[in-house]
Amino acid sequence: MDFALQASGTYDDVLAAARFAEERGLVAFALPDHYLLALDEEHAKTTPAPDAFAQLAGLARETSSIELSVLVSPITFRHPAVLAKSAVTIDRMSGGRFSLGIGTGWMDREHEVFGFEYPPRSERFEMLEEALGYVTAALADEPIGFEGKHYQLERFPLAPRPVGTVKIVVGGTGAHKTPYLAGTYADEYNIYPGQDLEQRIERAHRAAEDAGRDPDALLLSSAGFTLAAATQDELDEALDERASNTGMSRDELDEYHAHRNTPVGTYDELRDQFAEMEQAGITRFYFQGGLELSNEALIDALSE
């Protein structure tokens, strides 16, 4: 199992997290793409949500080896031409280390605040599929163009070209459409664990085969706000603290973790949980939350 880190915050915060991840030998560092990271006005004042692509361009010049990724950009924010141009730009600035994650968008409130159009979920999936086709065409070695209901790209030579291969990431909790899109277009499928995990992976592999792609080449990854400690007593203390910080009761937090299938436990228990994920085919895990103390300690423990 390879490990990665996902963080958010001011540029100084994410730079510190990216350098920590690179120094510890993690394979990738990712930023979420949200224009709000707190839904109520009071917390929004103190919870910065900078532009992910601008930050990743900076990280491209201030890191040297770690993969950089956006997990994931809502198609409601940017036209796929902007996504493709931004991806190529960061790819070149990083020496070929950038992965582009694209999704439907799900946070209603940030669309309301900023005035983004927010079509029904079925239409957003339609837009996402076209965007994936558009970006694939824009990144192709030779001009192939794209024609869809929402987006069109003329068959025209585009410059500059990537220095590497800009990897496309598709992620989400969907049981059918998401694995189909991942298998058809993506290099990486970011999938949350759940009871139907094997079925979703199988659907993604089947979609890859139908599209004439190698299903074994699809990287399967997962992510979560993992919490771990050396002992059960320390874990209980950390869980109580997280519940207090998030305004939840301990029961509510435990229910949230169970619903998201978040890896929680002692270090030994986490090793077993990651081994089970790897057995299912997941070979990369993104620790969300940046440089939380629990993340630093867990990463160091897993490196032992």
C-alpha positions in Angstrom: 0.0 0.0 0.0 1.3 3.4 -1.0 0.3 6.4 1.1 -0.5 10.0 0.2 -1.6 13.1 2.0 -4.5 15.5 1.2 -4.6 18.9 2.9 -6.2 22.3 2.6 -5.6 25.8 4.0 -3.4 28.8 3.3 -0.5 28.4 0.9 2.0 28.3 3.8 -0.1 25.5 5.4 -0.3 23.3 2.3 3.4 23.9 1.4 4.4 22.7 4.9 2.2 19.6 4.4 3.5 18.9 0.9 7.1 19.2 2.1 6.4 16.9 5.0 4.8 14.3 2.7 7.7 14.5 0.3 10.3 14.2 3.1 8.5 11.2 4.5 8.5 9.4 1.1 4.7 9.6 0.5 3.8 9.1 -3.2 1.4 12.0 -3.7 0.0 15.2 -2.3 -3.5 16.4 -3.1 -5.7 19.4 -2.6 -9.5 19.4 -2.6 -11.1 21.9 -4.9 -13.7 23.8 -2.9 -14.5 27.5 -2.7 -16.0 27.0 0.8 -14.6 24.7 3.4 -17.1 25.7 6.1 -20.8 25.9 5.5 -21.8 28.4 8.2 -20.8 32.0 8.1 -19.0 32.0 11.5 -16.6 29.2 10.6 -16.2 30.4 7.0 -14.5 33.5 8.3 -11.7 31.5 9.8 -11.5 28.6 7.3 -9.6 29.6 4.2 -10.6 28.0 0.9 -8.0 29.3 -1.7 -8.0 28.3 -5.3 -6.6 24.8 -5.6 -5.0 25.2 -9.0 -3.1 28.4 -8.1 -1.8 26.6 -5.0 -0.8 23.5 -6.9 1.1 25.7 -9.4 3.1 27.1 -6.5 3.7 23.6 -5.1 4.9 22.4 -8.5 7.9 24.8 -8.1 8.5 24.2 -4.4 8.5 20.4 -4.5 10.7 18.1 -6.6 9.5 14.5 -6.7 6.1 14.0 -5.1 3.0 13.6 -7.4 0.5 16.5 -7.2 -3.2 16.1 -7.6 -6.5 17.9 -7.3 -9.2 15.7 -5.7 -11.4 16.6 -7.3 -12.5 19.7 -9.3 -16.3 20.1 -9.7 -17.2 20.4 -13.4 -19.6 23.2 -12.3 -16.6 25.5 -11.5 -14.6 25.5 -14.7 -15.1 24.8 -18.4 -13.1 21.7 -19.4 -10.9 23.9 -21.6 -9.8 25.7 -18.5 -9.2 22.4 -16.7 -7.1 21.1 -19.6 -5.0 24.3 -19.9 -4.5 24.4 -16.1 -3.5 20.8 -16.0 -0.9 21.1 -18.8 0.5 24.3 -17.2 1.0 22.6 -13.8 2.3 19.5 -15.5 5.0 21.5 -17.2 5.8 23.5 -14.1 6.2 20.3 -12.1 8.1 18.3 -14.7 5.3 15.9 -15.3 3.9 15.3 -11.8 0.3 16.5 -12.0 -2.9 14.5 -11.9 -6.3 16.1 -12.8 -9.3 14.9 -10.8 -12.8 15.9 -12.1 -16.1 15.3 -10.4 -19.8 16.4 -10.5 -19.6 18.7 -7.5 -21.8 18.1 -4.5 -21.6 21.0 -2.1 -24.8 23.0 -2.6 -23.9 25.9 -0.4 -20.7 26.9 -2.3 -22.7 27.1 -5.5 -25.3 29.3 -3.9 -22.7 31.7 -2.3 -20.7 32.2 -5.5 -23.5 32.0 -8.0 -22.4 28.9 -9.8 -25.0 27.1 -11.9 -25.9 23.9 -10.2 -27.9 21.6 -12.5 -29.6 18.5 -11.2 -27.3 15.6 -10.4 -28.2 13.6 -13.5 -27.2 16.6 -15.7 -24.0 17.1 -13.8 -23.1 13.5 -14.5 -23.8 14.2 -18.2 -21.5 17.2 -18.0 -18.8 15.2 -16.3 -18.8 12.5 -18.9 -18.5 15.1 -21.7 -15.8 16.9 -19.7 -13.8 13.7 -19.4 -14.1 13.1 -23.2 -13.2 16.7 -23.9 -10.1 16.7 -21.6 -9.0 13.3 -23.1 -9.2 14.9 -26.5 -7.4 18.0 -25.5 -4.5 16.0 -24.0 -4.2 13.6 -26.9 -0.9 13.5 -28.8 -2.7 14.4 -32.1 -5.7 16.7 -32.5 -8.9 14.7 -32.4 -11.5 17.2 -31.3 -14.7 16.6 -29.3 -18.4 17.2 -30.0 -21.0 17.0 -27.2 -24.2 18.6 -26.0 -22.5 20.8 -23.4 -18.9 21.1 -24.8 -17.2 21.2 -28.1 -13.5 21.2 -29.0 -12.3 21.9 -32.6 -9.8 19.5 -34.0 -6.9 21.9 -33.7 -3.3 21.6 -32.6 -3.0 22.8 -29.1 0.2 24.1 -27.4 1.9 23.7 -25.1 1.8 20.0 -24.7 2.4 18.1 -21.4 5.9 17.0 -20.7 4.5 14.0 -18.9 1.2 12.2 -19.1 -1.4 14.1 -17.2 -3.3 11.5 -15.3 -7.0 11.8 -15.0 -8.7 10.9 -11.7 -12.4 10.1 -11.2 -13.7 9.7 -7.7 -16.9 9.4 -5.8 -19.3 7.2 -4.0 -21.6 6.3 -6.9 -22.3 2.7 -7.4 -22.8 2.6 -11.2 -22.1 5.8 -13.2 -18.9 6.7 -11.3 -17.1 3.3 -11.8 -18.2 3.4 -15.4 -16.6 6.8 -16.0 -13.5 5.8 -14.1 -13.0 2.7 -16.1 -13.8 4.4 -19.4 -11.6 7.5 -18.9 -9.5 7.6 -15.8 -6.0 6.6 -14.9 -7.0 6.5 -11.2 -10.3 5.6 -9.5 -10.6 7.2 -6.0 -13.1 5.0 -4.3 -14.5 5.0 -0.8 -14.6 1.6 1.0 -18.0 0.1 1.5 -19.9 -3.2 1.4 -20.2 -3.0 -2.4 -16.5 -2.2 -2.9 -15.8 -5.3 -5.0 -18.8 -4.7 -7.2 -17.7 -1.1 -7.9 -14.2 -2.2 -8.7 -15.6 -4.9 -11.0 -17.8 -2.4 -12.8 -14.8 -0.1 -13.4 -12.7 -3.0 -14.7 -15.5 -4.1 -17.0 -15.9 -0.5 -18.3 -12.2 -0.3 -19.0 -12.4 -3.6 -21.0 -15.4 -2.3 -23.0 -13.4 0.9 -23.8 -10.5 -1.1 -25.1 -8.3 -0.2 -22.1 -6.2 -2.3 -19.7 -8.3 -2.7 -16.5 -5.1 -3.7 -14.6 -3.6 -0.3 -15.4 -6.4 1.5 -13.5 -4.9 2.7 -10.1 -7.4 2.2 -7.3 -7.1 4.6 -4.4 -9.1 5.6 -1.4 -9.1 8.5 1.1 -10.4 9.4 4.5 -10.0 11.4 7.7 -8.2 8.6 9.4 -7.7 8.6 13.1 -5.3 6.3 14.9 -3.2 6.0 18.1 -0.8 3.7 19.8 -3.3 2.4 22.4 -7.1 2.2 22.7 -7.1 4.7 25.6 -5.2 7.3 23.4 -7.6 6.5 20.6 -10.6 7.2 22.7 -9.1 10.4 23.9 -8.4 11.5 20.3 -12.0 10.6 19.2 -13.5 12.6 22.0 -11.4 15.6 21.0 -12.3 15.3 17.4 -16.0 15.0 18.3 -15.7 18.1 20.4 -13.9 20.1 17.7 -16.5 19.2 15.1 -19.5 19.9 17.3 -20.6 16.2 17.2 -21.4 13.9 20.1 -19.1 10.8 20.3 -21.9 8.6 19.1 -22.5 10.9 16.1 -18.8 10.9 15.2 -18.7 7.1 15.5 -21.7 6.8 13.2 -20.1 9.2 10.7 -16.9 7.1 10.6 -19.0 3.9 10.2 -21.0 5.4 7.3 -17.9 6.6 5.5 -16.0 3.4 6.4 -13.2 5.5 7.7 -10.1 3.7 8.9 -10.1 4.2 12.7 -8.2 2.2 15.3 -4.9 1.6 16.9 -1.8 1.5 14.7 -1.9 -2.3 14.6 -5.6 -2.3 13.7 -5.0 0.3 10.9 -2.3 -1.9 9.4 -4.8 -4.8 9.3 -7.5 -2.5 7.7 -5.0 -1.2 5.1 -4.0 -4.8 4.3 -7.7 -5.7 3.7 -8.0 -2.7 1.3 -4.9 -3.8 -0.5 -6.3 -7.3 -0.9 -9.4 -5.8 -2.5 -7.2 -4.0 -5.0 -6.7 -0.6 -3.5 -3.0 0.3 -3.6 -3.0 4.0 -2.5 -4.6 5.8 0.4 -4.8 9.6 0.9 -4.8 10.7 4.6 -7.1 13.7 4.7 -6.8 16.5 7.1 -3.2 17.6 6.4 -0.7 17.8 9.2 -3.0 16.8 12.0 -0.9 15.3 14.8 -2.7 12.0 14.3 -1.7 11.9 10.7 2.0 12.7 11.4 2.1 10.0 14.1 0.3 7.4 12.0 2.5 8.1 8.9 5.6 7.7 11.0 4.2 4.5 12.7 3.4 3.0 9.3 7.0 3.8 8.1 8.5 1.7 10.9 
